[in-house]
């Protein structure tokens, strides 16, 4: 059998990929340097912002947070859990990419190769597959990836990556030329140029990206540019992002601006998110802004959530704010939840607050359980009493088990509540609970 001889184009491509691989390996696998944290933060800003409360979104967000904290093993566990448990979810391509990234950081190269192979096979047209090709060359022993014959821009993309590594200023100049109004560059090449500028160009690249965000006619490229503004440390982008979010009529542009504002580290960003949350924009836009506020750390986020709740009478908006309170450690957030649970004139908001307090029990433990048990004793509404006990039922706290036993024993209480209490007790392995259940059968 004759041996296939590589064409000059293939030889050049492989050489360029090798150059890029060496440079990227130095950034990702080499020991940390003072500049590495910023590089990693910029990389993590590429993660899609998820505001859903479904299990897959929550798992993805947990993995993202572990990546941000450089806890690679825990991030790997979460992304692997998402891929295994929710194989048809819309986040799977991203999860596979970040799973492979975590595995490389842990030097689990064999697993990373399998993960990337799965990503390429299942999502050949995903942007995350394109990004995964860069990770592929970091795995020792992986055969070179030959650029797709039907993608004439891949050679230029590889060359541009190599130029950024060899001479940053020249790389920025070439990328800027690709992104000028009227450029004949393809959308794929523009995307590569934007990525390289955002992750390597610093403040020098901000005006270029902002120009694309403002003037680009391709909505997909414009949306990508807007999203990338969130990874800058330049406060000058906050004003334009605010304008996109509050005034654009294109939902994709609005969502990209919200994502970018949510990712920006400036204190002014949270003020703008609060302004959007209390604006006359559609509720879905306002809810994304509220969720972004809730994910930020510190007292200013709690200040904004309190302000939004008190300023808006919409049940839908208030429920979103309550969900934000539930995820925070702040005593003021806990106090507001308890206040709503006790005093709101809307039963749905009271239920949401009760659930919020119960969610905090996994974070704050005894204080949240004390609040719910106290609320149960003073509450007059039977429906809310059932809600309170139901919210506590999955706790392993002994005080909760004792309360459920008291309810099951009390002949003055509604029979349905007593039956539910017995059902919830069936999850316990506490000897006292088992004895009580046995005594009921005598």
C-alpha positions in Angstrom: 0.0 0.0 0.0 1.5 3.4 -0.9 2.0 6.0 1.8 -0.1 9.2 1.4 2.1 12.2 1.0 0.9 15.4 2.6 0.2 18.4 0.4 2.1 21.7 0.9 -1.1 23.2 2.4 -1.4 20.3 4.9 2.2 20.6 5.9 1.8 24.4 6.5 -1.4 23.9 8.4 0.2 21.3 10.7 3.2 23.5 11.3 0.9 26.4 12.2 -1.1 24.2 14.5 2.1 23.1 16.2 3.1 26.7 16.8 -0.3 27.5 18.3 -0.2 24.3 20.4 3.1 25.2 21.9 2.0 28.7 22.8 -1.4 27.6 24.2 0.2 24.8 26.2 2.4 27.5 27.8 -0.6 29.4 28.8 -2.9 26.6 30.0 -0.7 23.7 31.3 2.4 25.6 32.5 2.6 26.7 36.2 0.6 29.9 37.0 2.1 33.3 36.3 0.9 36.7 37.5 -0.9 37.2 34.2 -2.7 33.8 34.2 -5.7 34.7 36.4 -6.8 37.4 34.0 -6.5 35.0 31.0 -8.5 32.4 32.8 -11.2 34.9 33.8 -11.5 36.0 30.2 -11.8 32.4 29.1 -14.5 31.7 31.6 -16.5 34.8 30.5 -17.2 32.7 27.3 -19.5 30.5 29.3 -23.1 31.0 28.5 -25.1 32.7 31.2 -27.9 30.5 32.4 -30.8 31.8 34.3 -32.9 28.7 34.3 -33.8 26.8 37.5 -34.1 23.4 35.9 -31.7 20.8 37.2 -29.5 20.9 34.1 -29.0 24.7 34.3 -28.3 24.5 38.0 -25.7 21.8 37.4 -24.1 23.8 34.6 -23.9 26.9 36.8 -22.3 25.0 39.6 -19.7 23.7 37.2 -19.1 27.2 36.0 -18.6 28.5 39.5 -16.0 25.7 40.2 -14.1 26.7 37.1 -14.1 30.3 38.2 -12.6 29.1 41.5 -10.1 26.8 39.6 -11.5 23.8 41.4 -10.9 21.5 38.4 -11.9 18.2 40.0 -15.3 19.6 41.2 -15.9 21.3 37.9 -15.2 18.0 36.1 -17.7 16.2 38.4 -20.5 18.7 37.7 -20.0 18.8 33.9 -19.8 15.0 33.8 -23.0 14.8 35.8 -24.7 17.1 33.3 -23.5 15.1 30.3 -24.5 11.8 31.9 -27.9 12.8 33.4 -29.2 15.3 30.8 -27.8 14.0 27.4 -30.4 15.9 25.3 -30.1 19.2 27.1 -29.3 22.4 25.1 -26.1 22.9 27.1 -24.5 19.6 26.3 -22.0 20.9 23.7 -20.7 23.6 26.1 -20.6 21.0 29.0 -18.5 18.6 26.9 -16.1 21.4 26.0 -15.6 22.5 29.6 -15.5 18.9 30.8 -12.6 18.3 28.4 -11.0 21.6 29.6 -11.2 20.5 33.2 -9.8 17.1 32.4 -6.8 18.7 30.7 -6.2 20.9 33.7 -6.2 17.7 35.8 -3.8 16.1 33.2 -6.4 13.3 32.5 -5.5 13.4 28.8 -7.0 10.1 27.9 -10.4 11.1 29.2 -10.1 14.5 27.6 -9.5 12.9 24.2 -12.6 10.8 24.6 -14.7 13.8 25.6 -13.5 15.9 22.7 -14.2 13.0 20.3 -17.7 12.8 21.6 -18.1 16.6 21.1 -16.9 16.5 17.5 -19.1 13.6 16.7 -22.4 14.8 18.3 -22.0 18.6 17.5 -20.1 19.0 14.2 -21.6 22.4 13.5 -21.4 23.8 17.1 -19.1 26.8 17.8 -17.9 24.8 20.8 -16.6 22.1 18.4 -14.5 24.8 16.7 -13.2 25.8 20.1 -12.6 22.2 21.0 -10.2 21.8 18.1 -7.8 24.2 20.0 -8.1 21.9 23.1 -7.4 18.8 21.0 -3.8 19.9 20.2 -3.1 20.2 23.9 -3.5 16.5 24.6 -0.2 14.6 24.3 -0.3 11.9 21.7 -3.4 13.1 19.8 -3.0 12.9 16.0 -3.0 16.3 14.2 -6.5 17.5 13.2 -6.6 18.2 9.5 -8.6 21.3 8.7 -11.8 20.6 6.9 -11.4 20.8 3.2 -14.7 22.7 2.9 -13.5 25.5 5.3 -11.0 27.7 3.3 -10.7 30.1 6.2 -9.3 27.6 8.7 -5.8 28.1 7.4 -6.2 31.9 7.9 -7.6 31.4 11.4 -4.6 29.2 12.3 -2.2 31.8 10.9 -3.9 34.6 12.8 -3.7 32.7 16.1 0.0 32.1 15.4 0.5 35.8 14.6 -1.1 36.8 17.9 1.3 34.6 19.8 4.4 35.8 17.8 3.6 39.6 17.6 0.6 40.8 19.5 0.4 44.3 17.9 0.6 42.9 14.4 -2.1 40.3 15.3 -4.4 43.1 16.6 -3.9 45.1 13.5 -4.7 42.2 11.2 -7.8 41.2 13.3 -9.0 44.9 13.2 -8.7 44.8 9.4 -10.8 41.7 9.2 -13.5 43.5 11.3 -13.6 46.8 9.5 -17.0 47.8 7.9 -17.2 46.4 4.4 -14.6 43.7 5.1 -14.9 40.6 2.9 -13.9 38.3 5.7 -16.3 35.5 6.4 -18.3 35.4 9.6 -16.2 32.4 10.8 -13.0 34.4 10.4 -14.5 37.5 12.1 -15.5 35.3 15.0 -12.0 34.1 15.4 -10.6 37.6 15.2 -13.1 38.8 17.9 -12.1 35.9 20.2 -8.4 36.6 19.8 -8.9 40.3 20.4 -11.1 39.8 23.5 -8.8 37.2 25.1 -5.4 38.8 24.2 -5.9 42.4 23.1 -6.6 44.1 26.5 -7.9 47.7 26.5 -6.2 48.2 23.1 -8.8 46.0 21.6 -11.9 47.5 23.3 -12.6 50.2 20.7 -12.3 47.7 17.9 -14.8 45.3 19.5 -17.1 48.2 20.4 -17.1 49.3 16.8 -18.2 45.8 15.7 -20.9 45.8 18.4 -22.2 49.1 17.1 -21.8 48.9 13.3 -21.7 45.2 12.2 -24.5 44.3 9.9 -24.3 40.5 10.6 -26.4 40.1 13.8 -24.6 37.0 14.8 -21.2 38.7 14.7 -22.6 41.8 16.4 -24.1 39.7 19.2 -20.8 38.0 19.7 -18.9 41.3 19.9 -21.4 42.7 22.4 -21.1 39.6 24.6 -17.3 39.9 24.6 -17.4 43.4 25.9 -18.3 41.9 29.3 -14.8 40.4 29.6 -13.1 43.8 29.4 -12.2 45.9 32.5 -12.9 49.1 30.6 -15.8 51.0 32.2 -16.3 52.9 29.0 -18.3 50.0 27.6 -21.0 50.1 30.3 -22.8 53.1 28.7 -23.1 51.5 25.2 -24.1 48.1 26.8 -26.8 49.9 28.8 -28.1 51.5 25.6 -28.2 48.2 23.8 -30.1 46.6 26.6 -32.6 49.4 27.1 -33.2 50.5 23.5 -32.6 47.7 21.1 -35.6 46.2 19.4 -33.7 43.0 18.6 -34.0 40.4 21.4 -30.7 38.8 20.6 -28.9 42.1 21.0 -30.7 42.8 24.3 -29.7 39.4 25.7 -26.1 39.7 24.6 -25.9 43.1 26.3 -27.4 41.7 29.5 -24.9 38.9 29.4 -22.0 41.3 29.0 -23.2 43.6 31.7 -23.6 40.7 34.1 -20.1 39.5 33.4 -18.5 43.0 33.7 -16.6 43.5 37.0 -17.3 47.3 37.3 -19.5 48.4 40.3 -21.4 50.5 37.8 -22.6 47.3 36.1 -24.8 46.3 39.0 -26.4 49.8 39.0 -27.3 49.4 35.3 -28.7 46.0 35.9 -30.9 47.5 38.5 -32.0 50.2 36.1 -32.9 47.5 33.5 -34.8 45.4 36.1 -37.0 48.4 37.0 -37.5 49.6 33.4 -40.5 49.2 31.1 -38.7 46.5 29.2 -40.5 43.1 28.8 -40.6 40.9 31.9 -38.3 38.3 30.4 -35.6 40.9 30.0 -36.1 42.3 33.5 -36.0 38.8 35.0 -32.6 38.1 33.3 -31.3 41.4 34.8 -32.6 40.4 38.3 -30.9 36.9 38.0 -27.7 38.6 37.0 -27.8 40.8 40.1 -28.6 37.8 42.3 -25.4 36.0 41.0 -23.1 38.9 42.0 -21.5 38.9 45.4 -21.6 41.6 48.1 -24.0 44.0 49.7 -24.7 46.1 46.6 -26.5 43.1 45.0 -28.7 42.8 48.1 -29.4 46.5 48.0 -30.6 46.3 44.4 -32.8 43.3 45.0 -34.5 45.0 48.0 -35.0 48.1 45.9 -36.5 46.1 43.0 -38.9 44.1 45.2 -40.2 47.2 47.0 -40.6 49.2 43.8 -42.5 46.7 41.7 -45.9 45.2 42.3 -45.7 42.5 39.6 -46.0 39.0 41.1 -43.8 37.6 38.4 -41.0 40.1 39.0 -41.3 39.7 42.8 -41.1 35.9 42.6 -37.8 36.3 40.6 -36.4 38.6 43.3 -37.4 36.1 46.0 -35.5 33.4 44.1 -32.5 35.8 44.2 -32.8 36.3 47.9 -32.9 32.5 48.4 -29.4 32.0 47.0 -27.7 34.6 49.2 -26.0 34.3 52.6 -26.9 37.8 53.6 -28.9 38.2 56.9 -30.8 41.0 55.2 -31.9 38.7 52.4 -33.0 36.1 55.1 -34.9 38.8 57.0 -36.7 39.9 53.8 -37.8 36.4 53.0 -39.2 35.9 56.5 -41.0 39.2 56.3 -42.6 38.2 53.0 -43.5 34.8 54.3 -45.2 36.3 57.3 -46.8 39.4 56.0 -47.3 39.5 52.3 -51.0 39.9 51.2 -50.3 37.5 48.3 -50.4 33.8 49.1 -48.2 32.9 46.0 -45.5 35.3 47.2 -45.7 33.8 50.7 -45.3 30.3 49.3 -42.3 31.4 47.2 -40.7 33.0 50.3 -41.3 29.8 52.3 -39.6 27.8 49.6 -36.8 30.3 49.5 -36.2 30.0 53.2 -36.2 26.2 52.8 -33.6 26.4 50.0 -31.4 28.5 52.4 -31.4 25.7 54.9 -28.8 23.8 52.9 -26.6 26.9 53.2 -27.4 28.3 56.6 -28.7 25.2 58.4 -30.3 25.7 61.8 -31.3 29.4 61.4 -33.4 28.7 58.3 -35.0 25.6 59.9 -35.7 27.6 63.1 -37.4 30.3 61.0 -39.7 27.8 59.3 -40.6 25.9 62.4 -41.4 29.2 64.2 -43.5 30.3 61.2 -45.4 27.0 61.3 -46.4 27.6 64.9 -47.8 31.1 64.2 -49.3 30.6 60.8 -53.2 30.5 60.6 -53.5 29.6 56.9 -53.8 25.8 56.6 -52.5 25.8 53.0 -49.4 27.7 54.1 -48.9 25.4 57.0 -48.8 22.5 54.6 -46.4 24.4 52.4 -44.0 25.0 55.4 -44.0 21.4 56.4 -43.5 20.2 52.8 -40.6 22.6 52.4 -38.9 21.0 55.5 -39.7 17.4 54.7 -36.5 16.7 52.9 -34.3 17.9 55.8 -32.5 15.4 57.9 -32.6 17.7 60.9 -33.9 15.9 64.0 -36.2 18.8 64.9 -38.0 18.4 61.6 -38.5 14.6 62.3 -39.9 15.4 65.7 -42.3 18.0 64.3 -43.5 15.5 61.7 -44.1 12.9 64.4 -46.1 15.5 66.4 -48.2 16.2 63.4 -48.8 12.5 62.6 -49.9 11.9 66.2 -52.2 14.8 66.5 -55.8 13.8 65.9 -56.9 17.4 65.8 -55.0 18.1 62.5 -56.3 17.4 59.0 -56.0 13.7 58.2 -54.3 14.5 54.8 -51.5 16.4 56.6 -51.0 13.6 59.0 -50.8 11.1 56.2 -48.3 13.3 54.3 -46.2 13.6 57.5 -46.1 9.8 57.8 -45.1 9.6 54.1 -42.2 12.1 54.6 -41.1 10.2 57.7 -40.6 7.1 55.5 -37.4 8.6 54.1 -35.8 8.7 57.6 -33.5 6.0 59.0 -33.7 7.6 62.5 -34.3 4.8 65.1 -36.8 7.0 66.8 -38.8 7.5 63.6 -38.7 3.8 62.8 -40.0 3.0 66.3 -42.8 5.5 65.9 -43.9 4.0 62.5 -43.9 0.5 64.1 -46.0 1.7 67.0 -48.6 3.1 64.6 -49.1 -0.5 63.3 -49.8 -2.0 66.7 
